Amino acid sequence: MPKEQDSHVDNSRRKILTAAAAVASQMVLPIFAGVDPKTASAATRTKMDIDRFVADCIEANTDNDSQAAVLEVLTRAVHTPNAVLAAVGEPSKAGITVLHRSKTLTIFSAVWTPQMNLMPHNHLMWANIGIYTGREDNLLWRKSPDNIEAYSAKALFESDAAALPVDAIHSVTNPLLRFTGGIHIYGGDFFDTTRTQWNAETLAEEPSDGAVIRNIFERENERMQQRNQS
């Protein structure tokens, strides 16, 4: 074949390949609308599917050992803490975001402000806790002849998950100068159960329930706001 014809064929092939690439790019890009195609696959993998997570917890809660089965689901979730953080949002204030509530299972994301403390309290139901950002220090208490006494402690770091039995009493501290966030799961209706808390200074018994806990979080936000303004 003459060189002129060979050059003409090469140019034609290049035009065809260029046109095909343009068509392909128009077909692919709309699938990732608003997302850089180079990072689209990674982005979709790094955000936890909350609906799927809740559904998995509900199914696990039907197991004979429901707490252990739900803990397994929670452990898998917080093993990739950034995916949980992407799903629930970067913490900016103390609060509870309910993901599921029923008579047999409560799931919520709880955020502690920097150096927030929560007095000793019980749940009267099993509890699983998984940390997706920050750190949560748990001081464990037990009944004593006089009242309650501290006997053990456990620090939960990012990606950690732990189980508390039905009769557990614990107090919680965020020792960090930044927010701590965790997924908390309870084997019952956390917000419709009258429980007990103990005064942080005197250890006097006081009633507690979901409304009391919410008020504590609201007061903590007020304290943080005042501290930031001073």
C-alpha angles and dihedrals in degrees: 000000000000116000091244092057092044090054091047091053092049091051091050092051091050091051091050093049092047092050092048092051091051092052091047092051091052090052095048104040098063090058089066098040109176093009128097104248089220091063101025097103092048092047093054091050097050099060118079116233100235095192091052091046092052092046090051091051092049091051092046090051089067091062119109089246095039097172094053092046093050091045089057091055091047093047091054091050099051091043083083099041095173090060090055091046091051090052100046098032136243109301116247104160141013114277152118122251111194114219097174137000130184138137091271104034139030123185125182143153112239124197123199120201118231110295093358118164131201119197122238111290141159131225104202086217134065117277135200121196127192123182119217098172135013126357137291122202115204122199109197121216135189137194115273131187090263102034127297133330134198114244110160145012138209129189117209116203131189110302093019122126128189140178129226121198125235093263096046122134117194143160122212134216132181100209094185131096089233137057123288122208130191142169110238121196125187132190095232143016101313094188097050099049122097108221140164133259128184124225109256093227106031100022088227112161117252133176118257139183139149094293092051091051092049090052090053090055091048092051089049091056090051090051091050092049092051091048092051091050095050 
